[in-house]
């Protein structure tokens, strides 16, 4: 071994607890990539079907991804423009592998697995092989990561792209080739086009570079890349701003507790001497991406509520890096400490209940499979079907067989032909008149969501109140399914009369 090779080893023997990073051999890098990748896939496949259930947002993905690309684009002009690229990607995946439940969720499992591998490589580069391996293994164990690895939505893909963009950033700081900055910028732009709030990671990256006091050429190169990302995102941001009613359901911060807990834990972890003193230190990279995206959404929520935990799933990159580096730090200080192993086992044991819970239908805010089944059970051929409000038609759209023999009383034009999510409804007077032609109506009402104040909804509720009475209600996760009968119906069991348009069991679609 040469003197040049021995030099770093001597330096490590006299330095403080934070060791200088050395180039890791390729076998170590392979383990750092493969082990987190394999663990994430295993956890993602575990209980992926959730008893063959689906929740509302996944149902939207399922429905739109089965439409033609032209229909997806036309629908995005009305609603969900921010997810249009994701729906287009899922449309192609459905075309290749079929449109079942596994195909809906497997892309998220694979995306989160790639994110775990990226977290491992980040930890390896900034704190060494053991820290990288631990960070990569911690990442898929985090409850929020387990949750969104099994959902047919864009958040896992966004997390993977932000992770690899962050890795490209760290590499670009040391190797200032333009192509590396181009890779960083294009990866961040793709993440932002999948979900606009990925741009908040761009802010975190800027804070990291400023706090790291990188040379001006590096800061200038990042600024050019960031400007390109913002310019590419701007048209989507401008057009989607006209669809801001999509987030009108957010009355305040949604599931804020998880963010607060991991942010506090992460800041505490960062007080330890983690990683090495490089152009970008691990704690200076991890803390901003952990804290800033959620904090900026909370600040914006003072004007308009916007904070939802799934919008910043990628912030888990930060807490995984910090926890992995902290465990590595304690292991270096006390390699044979029983306390460290006892703490690790205790944490794993504590993760078992939430991991089991996340794989049940009750773990999501609604269960459209159960809602549709309840409608099928309570309804009879020829009954009327009413949604309170109309936009909740998506709650039973995943399986058309559930409503096949019912007549949708308010529907004027179905969702596909109208290029909408929930279709177009009749005028208020026509809805009321159709309701009076039926003796039994099955009403679907989303839990905790009062109907909007518009003439159609007022006509539905006032007609039910004046001419019908409640016969029975079934409560399911996320909704109530109520059977109403006409006051003049003596048996309380008869369907529409023989002269009713619903007697044939036809369905307006």
N, C-alpha and C positions, 0 to 999 in steps of 0.2 A: 504493500500500500504506500502511495506517495505521501510526501509531507502535505501537499495540497488537499489530499483526501482525508488525512488525519486531523487537519486543522479544525474543521467544524466539530469533530468529536471532542477535542480538548476544550473547545469553547463551551460545549454543553456541560462539561463537568464542573465548571466554575461559575456558570451563569445562575440567575435566580430560577425559580421553579418553571418558568416558561421556556421551553427548549426551542432552539432554532430548528426550523423545518428542513428536512433533507428530502431529496428526491426519492419517492417511494418506488420500489420495484414493481414491475407489471403484475406479478401475482397478487400483491396487496391491493393494487387498484382493481383487479378483477373481482376480488372478494368484496371490496367496498361497493362495487356496482351490483354484483349478482345477488348477494345476500339480502339487501333491502328490496331489490326487485322481486325476488322469490317470496319473501315474507309478505309483501304488499299484495301480490297475486293470490297467495294462499288466503289471506284475510279477506280479500275482495270476493273470492269465490265462495267463501263460507257464508251460507245463508243468503246468497245473492237474490234468490227469488222472493224472499220475504213472504213465504206462503202464497206465492203467485198473486201478490197484491201490487197495486200501483197507486201513487198519490197524484194529486191534481196537476202539478207542474210537469211530472213525467207523462201524464196523459196528454198534455198539450204537445210535448215533444213527439209522442207516439202518433198523434193525429196529423200534425203538420208534416212530419218526415215521410208520411205515406202519400202526401200530395206531390204532384209534379213540381219541378223546380219553378216553372212559371207561376203556378198557383201559390207556392211559398212566397215568391217575390210580391205578387199582388196582395196577398194577405198581410205581408209586412208593411205595406203602405198604410194599413189601418191600425195595426197593433203588432207588438213584439218585434219591431225592427231591430232592436238590440240583439236579438237571438237569431236573426235570419241566417247568418253564416253557419251557425251551429246546426240549424234545421237542414240546411243544404248538405252539410257534411253527413248528418245522420241519414238523409235521404239516400245518399250514395252507398252508405254502409248497409242500409236495409236492402238496397237493390242487389248487393253482392252476397249478403249472408242471410237474408230473410228478415222479416219484421217482427220477430218475437220478443219476448221479455228479456231473454238473455242477450240478444243483439242490442237491445236498448241500453243495457247497463254495462256490458263488457268493454266498450270503448272507454268508459270512465275508470274501470278497474285498470286497464292497460295504461291509461294516461297517468293515473296516480302512481303506478309502479315506476314509470319513467321519472316522475317527480322525485320519488324516493331515491332512485339511483342518482339523480342530480344532486340531491341533498347530501348523499354520501360523498360524492366527488367534491362538493364545496367544502365539506368538513375536512376531507383529506388534504385539499390544497391549502387550507388556512390553518389547520391544527394537527395534521398528521393522520396516518392510517387508522389508528385506533379511534380517534375522535370522529373521523369520517364514518367509520363502520357503525359506531354507536349512534351518531346522528341519523344515519340512514335507517337504522333499525327502530329508533324512537319514532321517527316520522309516521310510519304506517300504524303505530299503536295509538296515536292521538285520536280521541273519539271523533273529532270533527273530520279528520282525514278518512277514518273508517266509514263515516256516514256518507260523505260525498263521493267516495270511491264506488258506491253502489247505487248511484242515482243517475238516471238518464237525463242529465242536464249538462251544461257546459262547464261547470265550475272545476271539475277535475282536469279537463283539458287546459283551462286557463292557468291552473296551478302548475301543471307540467311546463307550459310555455314560459311562465314567469321564472320558474326554477332554472330552466336552461338559459334563459336570458340573463339571469343573475350570474350564472357560471360564466357565460360569455363576457359579462362585464368584468369579472375578476381577471379573466385571462387577458382581456384587452388592455387593462391597466398596465400589465407587465409587458405585453407584446403589442406594440402600437400599430400593427398593420391595419390598413383601412378595411380589408376584407373582414377582419374580426369585428370591427365596429359595425360593419354592414350586417353581419350575422346577428349581432346584438339588437340592432334597430329593427330588422325585419321580424325577429322572433317576438320582440315586445309589441310591434304593430299587430301581428297576428293575434296575440293574446288580447289586445285591446279591441280588435274587431270581433272577437268572440264574446267579450263582455267589456263594456266601456270602463268599468271601475278598475280594470287592470292598470289603467294609467296612473293610479295612485302608487303603484310599485315603482313607476318611473320617478316620482317625487322622492321616494325612499332611496332610490339609487343615487339621485343627485345629492341628497343629504350625506350619504355615505362617502361620496367622493370629496365633498367639501370638508367633512370632518376628518378625512384621511389626509388632507392637504396634498393631494396629488399634484404633479406638475401641471402648469397651465396648458401645455399641449394636450394632455389627457383630458382635462376639463373641457377644453375647446372641442375635442373630438366627440366627447359624450354629448355636449350641447347640440352639435350638429345632428347626431343620431336622434336625440330626444326631440329636436325640432321636426325631424322627418316623421317620427311617430305621431306627434301632435297634429301635423299637417295631414297625415293619412287618416287620422281618426276624426278630424274636424267635420267632414261632411256627414258622417254617421251621427256624431253628437248633435249637430244642428237639426237634422231631420228627426231624430228620435226625441228631441226636446218637445216636439209637438205631440208626443204620445205619453206625456208625463202622468196622465191619469192611470197608467199601468201600475204606478207605485203609490196610488192614492190610498191603498189599503194599509199602508204603513202608518200606524198611529203614533209610534214611538220606537225607540231602539228595540229590535227583535233579537232575542237571545243574547243579551249583552253580557251576561255573567261569564260565559266562557272566555270572551275576549278580555274582560277585565282580569280574570284569574291568570291567564297565560301571559298577559302583558306584565303584571306585577311579578310573576315568577321569572319571566325573562329578564327584567331589569335587575332583579336580585342576582340572578346567575351572572350577569355581565359584570358584576363587581369583582368577580374572581379573575385572576390573570389567565385568560383563555387565549389559546392560539399563539401566534408569533407576531412580532412587530414587522409586518410587511407593508407594502404600499396600502393594502386594505386589510385591516385586522378583523377577526371573526366577529367580535362584539360590535364593532362599528358597522359591520354589514348587517348583522342579525337583528339588532335592536330597532333600527329604523323600519325594516320591512315587517317586523312584528307589530310595532306600535303605530307607525304613521298612517297606514291606510285606514285602519279602523278609527283612529283619532280624527282624521280629516272628515270621514263620514259623519262622525258624531258632531263635529263643529258645523258641518253643512246642515245637520238635522235641526239646528237651532232655527233655521229658516224654513226648511222643508224636511220632514222625516225621511231619511234615506238609509239609516243603518240597519242592515240585515247581515247576520254573521256569514252567510254563504257568499256574499259579495266579496269578501276578503279572505277566502279559504287559504289563499297563497301565503297569508301571514304566518301560517304554521311552519313555513320554512325557517323562520327566525327562531321559534321556540325549540324546534328539533335541533338546530345547530348549537344553540346555547346549552341545552341539556346534554347533548352528546359530548361537547367540549368540557362541560363541568364534570361529568363522570370520568372522562379521561384525566382531568386534573387531579381528582381525588385518588384515582388509581395510581397515578405517578407518585403522589405524596405517600400513600399507604397501600402498597400493592397487595398486601394480604389482609387488609382490614375486613373483619367480619361485619362491621357496621354497614359498610358499603353494600355488601351482598345482601344483607338483611333488608336494607332500604330498597334495593332493586326488586327483590321478591315481593315486598309489601306493595310497591307501586304496581307491579304486574297483577297482583291479586286484586287491587282496587280497580283495575281496568276491566276485570272480567264482567261484573254486572252491567256497566254501560255497553260493553261490546255485545253481550247477549241481547240487551234491550234494543240496540240499534237494528237488529235483524228481525224484529217483530213488526207487524203492520201498525201497531200503536205508536211506533217511534216517529211517525210522520204526522203532520197536522191534519191530514185527511186520508181517506182510503176510498178511492173511486170504485174499486172492485166491490167493496162492501156496500157502497151507496147504490150501485147499479143492481146488485143482488137483492137489496131491500126493495127497490122499485119493482123488480120482477116478481118478488114474493107477494107484495101488498097489492099490486095491480092485477086487474082481470082484463081479459080481451075485450076491447071496446071502451075501457075507461079513458077519461081525459087525463092528460099529463100537463102539469104546470110547473114552471121554474120560478122561484122567488129569490133572486131576480134572474132575468134572462141570461146574463153572462155566466150563470152557474150551470148552463146546459152542458158545459164541458165535463161536469161531474159524472155524467152517465154516457158520455160519447165514446169511451174506450171500447165498450162492447155493445154494439147496436142491438144485439139479441135481447138485451135487458129491457128495451123499450119498444120492441118490434110490434107488439099487439096493442100499444097505447097510442092515442092521438094527441100529438103536441098541439095544444089549443092556441098558443100564442105565435107559433112559428109561421112566418110568411115565406122565408127563403132559407134554405138549409145552409150550414156553415161552408161547405165546399163550393157550392155554386155562387155564394155571396162573397167568397174570399175573406171570410171572417173566422173568428174562433167559435162564436156562439150563434151565428146566424142572424137574420133580421126578423124582427117581430112585427106583428100586425098593429094597426092603430088601436088605441085604447078601447074605443066603442066596439070594434069588431071582436076584440078579445073577450069583453064582457058578454057580448051576445053569444059567442060560441060556448062560453062556460055555462050559460043557462040552458043549453041543449043537452047537458049531461047530468045524470043523477049521481055519478061518482067521479071524483077527481083525485088523482094522486099528485100531491104537491111536494116538491123538493126544495128545501131551504138550507142554505149553507149555515153552519153553526157560527154564531157570533158575528154575522155579517148582515146588518139591516139592509133591506132593499133600498136602492137609490130613489130619490124623490123625482119620479118622472110620471107622465100620464099612464103609461102602460102598467107600471107597478102599482100605482094607486088604484087602477081599475081592477087589477087582480085581487088585491087585498080587500077592497070595499065590496066586491061581488061575493067573495067568500064569506065575509062577515055578515052580509045582509041575507044571503040566500042559501048558505050551506052551514053545516055544523061539523065539528071535528068528530070523526068516528074512531080514530086510533093513530098513534104516532110511534114510529120506530126510530130510536136514536142510534146512529152509527158514527164512527169516527169521522168528524168533520161535517156532518149534516144531519138533518131531521127529515124523515119521509112520513108525510101525514096523509091519511085518507080522509077526504071530506065527502059528505053525502047531502043531498038536497033535503030541506026541511019537510017537503011533502012526501018523501019516500018512506012508506010505512015499514018496509022490511029491513031497511038500512043495509041491504045486501045486494039489491038489484043493480045491474049495470045500466047503461043507457037504454032507453026504450027502443022499440023496433023501428021507430021513425027517426032515431038519432043518427047523425052522420057517423058516430063512433061504433054503431052496431056491427058493421062489417069488419071491424078490427083493423081497418086501414091505418096507415101512418103517414103523416105529412112529413116530408124530408126536404 
